[in-house]
Amino acid sequence: MDDIVIRAKDLTKVYHMGEVEVQALCGVSLEVKRGEVVAIMGPSGSGKSTLMSILGCLDRPTSGEYILDGETVAGLTDDQLASIRNRKIGFVFQSFNLLQRVYALVNVELPLGYANRPDEGRGRAAEALREVGLENRMKHRPAELSGGEQQRVAVARALVNEPAILLADEPTGNLDSRVGQEIMDLLLKLNHDSNTTLVIISHDPRIASQAQRIISIRDGLVERNTQ
């Protein structure tokens, strides 16, 4: 098995806004090893959100090569992108993105259905919630949970398919510093216990400093790549 789970080479992304051409990425190259914890930082407009979308198979680069866990991604159709996304990537978003009308357990089950693994449903979802310390909150709806508990549900949902990579986009952004650190501690524990590759998009240097490596993005290019 290849030790490199993310391999990106010369990624560019150009957006057209009327007659205006905006180059969001200008040739980004990076690698992430299996089991590594990497933070991607950059100011607003730096290109880090665009890079996150490409790494998460939510968008395609204009040019360049992207290989995710051994599969070449650039040039795939929308359906193929959806397939690789469901099989290879777990997402944790700043705003939790939970369905408000259903229990935590049902929220966590959803990715198994998208990945054609419905038979594993309830049992695997319950196991994922236990992993994040919510074994007593499985039948609570999001409105009945604190912000930190909702983010734990989101982490469980991201992990339920046993993805090659966990992509966390500002995972502590809507939480106070104490609860945010609890979520960060949880993510690092999951990385340690299961060797899950963790890529964190963050503007918070306190969060980024806990990664093994920081990749700084500015003006669509990698500015620094530091241990």
Buried (B, 14 or more C-beta within 10 A) or exposed (E): EEEEBBBBBBBBBBEEEEEEEEBBBBBBBBBBBBBBBBBBBBEEEBBBBBBBBBBBBBBBBBEBBBBBBEBEBBEBEEEEBBBBBBBBBBBBBBEBEBEEEEBBBBBBBBBBEBBEBEEBBBEBBBBBBEBBBBEEBBEBBBEEBEBBBBBBBBBBBBBBBEBBBBBBBBBBBBBEEEBBBBBBEBBBEBBEEEEBBBBBBBBBEEBBEBBBBBBBBBBBBBEEEEE
